[in-house]
Amino acid sequence: MSEVDASKIWSLNYRLLLSVVASVEADITALGLDSKELFLLAEIDDHPFPAELAATLSMPKATVTLYLKRLEAAGFVRREIDPADLRRHRLLLTPAGRQATRDGLSLLSDAFNERLARLTAKQQRELKNLLEQIL
């Protein structure tokens, strides 16, 4: 049996992800976001500090800061002093930010489900199991 080219698998995965995002980019924009801002919003509950967000999303801290300024001005995010460490700010989603996140992730989920529907239920379970093994 020949070896599988890992770069080909990576490329296919990347193209799939880009395709899903591109298919709903206009709808995400209609929510007042771009896709990178949506991904940032989606991580705030689990990573409420800007440096954590940057590390989690593999984004430069300066880029995260720019996105956060825009998201804060748009009313999607607010900052508050972290009660555990008064020297730093914790990020919180506003109700509008939480709704935009839900709506945006729903758009992505629906677009991805369209692609998953090309697989049988068994293939979908196998794909899920394989991805979990890789992680």
Backbone torsions as a table, in degrees:
resi	resn	phi	psi	omega
1	MET	NA	133.5	-178.2
2	SER	-80.7	154.2	177.9
3	GLU	-71.6	148.2	176.5
4	VAL	-87.8	138.4	178.8
5	ASP	-78.5	108.9	-177.9
6	ALA	-60.3	-34.1	-179.9
7	SER	-66.4	-31.3	177.6
8	LYS	-68.5	-41.6	177.5
9	ILE	-63.2	-44.6	178.4
10	TRP	-59.0	-46.5	-178.5
11	SER	-61.7	-43.5	178.6
12	LEU	-62.7	-43.9	179.1
13	ASN	-61.8	-45.9	-179.4
14	TYR	-62.2	-44.7	178.9
15	ARG	-63.3	-38.1	177.2
16	LEU	-61.9	-48.4	-179.2
17	LEU	-62.1	-45.4	178.3
18	LEU	-61.5	-39.2	-179.7
19	SER	-63.9	-43.1	178.8
20	VAL	-63.5	-48.3	-179.4
21	VAL	-61.6	-46.2	-178.0
22	ALA	-61.6	-34.0	-176.5
23	SER	-68.8	-19.9	-178.9
24	VAL	-121.1	8.1	-176.8
25	GLU	-56.2	-42.3	-179.7
26	ALA	-63.5	-39.0	179.0
27	ASP	-69.6	-35.7	176.3
28	ILE	-66.8	-42.0	177.2
29	THR	-59.3	-38.1	179.1
30	ALA	-63.6	-21.6	176.3
31	LEU	-80.8	-5.8	-178.4
32	GLY	91.3	21.2	-176.1
33	LEU	-132.4	163.7	160.1
34	ASP	-110.1	169.3	-172.0
35	SER	-61.9	-36.4	179.8
36	LYS	-66.1	-37.6	177.0
37	GLU	-65.4	-37.8	176.8
38	LEU	-61.0	-45.7	-180.0
39	PHE	-63.1	-36.8	177.2
40	LEU	-64.8	-48.9	178.4
41	LEU	-57.2	-39.8	-176.7
42	ALA	-65.6	-17.5	-178.3
43	GLU	-101.0	-8.4	-172.7
44	ILE	-62.2	-40.8	-179.6
45	ASP	-59.4	-39.9	-178.8
46	ASP	-85.3	-23.4	-176.9
47	HIS	-136.6	78.6	-170.5
48	PRO	-80.8	7.1	180.0
49	PHE	-117.1	137.5	-175.9
50	PRO	-52.7	-41.7	-179.9
51	ALA	-64.3	-37.5	176.7
52	GLU	-64.6	-42.6	178.4
53	LEU	-59.7	-46.3	-179.7
54	ALA	-58.9	-45.4	180.0
55	ALA	-66.2	-44.5	-178.5
56	THR	-62.5	-41.2	-176.6
57	LEU	-93.3	2.8	-178.2
58	SER	51.8	47.8	179.1
59	MET	-118.6	147.0	174.8
60	PRO	-61.3	144.4	-179.8
61	LYS	-57.4	-38.9	-179.9
62	ALA	-62.8	-36.8	178.3
63	THR	-66.8	-44.5	177.7
64	VAL	-59.8	-42.1	178.8
65	THR	-59.5	-44.3	179.0
66	LEU	-62.5	-45.3	178.4
67	TYR	-61.7	-43.5	-177.9
68	LEU	-64.5	-37.8	177.1
69	LYS	-60.8	-44.7	179.3
70	ARG	-65.7	-43.7	-179.4
71	LEU	-65.9	-35.5	177.1
72	GLU	-68.4	-43.9	178.7
73	ALA	-63.6	-31.9	179.3
74	ALA	-80.4	-7.2	178.4
75	GLY	85.1	17.7	179.7
76	PHE	-92.4	-23.2	-175.3
77	VAL	-136.8	147.6	169.9
78	ARG	-133.8	157.3	179.3
79	ARG	-111.3	144.4	172.1
80	GLU	-141.3	155.3	177.9
81	ILE	-63.9	134.0	178.0
82	ASP	-72.8	117.8	-178.3
83	PRO	-62.0	-23.7	179.6
84	ALA	-81.1	-20.6	-179.7
85	ASP	-152.2	98.4	-173.3
86	LEU	-65.3	-6.5	179.2
87	ARG	-85.3	-10.8	-177.0
88	ARG	-129.1	161.0	-178.7
89	HIS	-103.5	140.8	175.1
90	ARG	-102.1	142.2	178.4
91	LEU	-96.1	140.8	177.2
92	LEU	-134.3	140.6	173.2
93	LEU	-76.3	137.2	171.7
94	THR	-80.1	168.3	174.4
95	PRO	-55.1	-40.1	177.7
96	ALA	-64.8	-39.1	178.0
97	GLY	-66.2	-39.8	178.9
98	ARG	-65.1	-41.8	179.9
99	GLN	-66.8	-43.8	178.8
100	ALA	-62.2	-38.2	178.2
101	THR	-64.4	-48.2	178.5
102	ARG	-58.3	-47.0	-178.3
103	ASP	-64.5	-43.2	-179.5
104	GLY	-65.8	-43.4	178.8
105	LEU	-66.9	-32.7	176.0
106	SER	-64.4	-41.1	176.2
107	LEU	-59.6	-46.2	179.6
108	LEU	-64.4	-42.1	-179.7
109	SER	-62.2	-45.0	179.5
110	ASP	-61.9	-42.7	179.5
111	ALA	-65.1	-38.9	179.0
112	PHE	-70.5	-37.5	177.8
113	ASN	-60.6	-34.7	176.6
114	GLU	-59.9	-39.2	179.1
115	ARG	-74.3	-40.2	178.6
116	LEU	-62.8	-29.7	-179.2
117	ALA	-62.9	-14.5	176.8
118	ARG	-74.2	-12.4	178.8
119	LEU	-103.9	153.5	172.9
120	THR	-71.4	165.7	177.9
121	ALA	-58.5	-39.7	179.2
122	LYS	-64.2	-44.0	178.6
123	GLN	-63.4	-37.8	177.4
124	GLN	-62.7	-43.1	177.5
125	ARG	-63.6	-42.2	178.8
126	GLU	-62.5	-43.7	178.5
127	LEU	-60.8	-45.6	178.7
128	LYS	-59.3	-46.6	-179.9
129	ASN	-62.8	-41.8	179.0
130	LEU	-64.5	-43.8	179.1
131	LEU	-63.2	-39.8	177.3
132	GLU	-63.4	-37.5	177.6
133	GLN	-65.5	-40.3	180.0
134	ILE	-64.1	-41.9	179.9
135	LEU	-69.2	NA	NA
